[in-house]
Amino acid sequence: MTKANPVEIQKHLKGFDYPAGKSDLIKHAKQQGADQDVISILEQLPENEEYETPTDLNKAIGKII
């Protein structure tokens, strides 16, 4: 089982409009067919954070993986 990385996660968030919170990111990723590895990483993001850009999200993901 391959662990998802920021590039893989961003692939499933293509076309997504920032800023966004955790629940919006998860919803969009699921709609784009993200696998459970991607979803589980997004689920580990803090609840009350909002991400202004993909770069902000990648920094947060880097703290998780």
Secondary structure, 3 states (H helix, E strand, C coil): CCCCCHHHHHHHCCCCCCCEEHHHHHHHHHHCCCCHHHHHHHHCCCCCCEECCHHHHHHHHHHHC
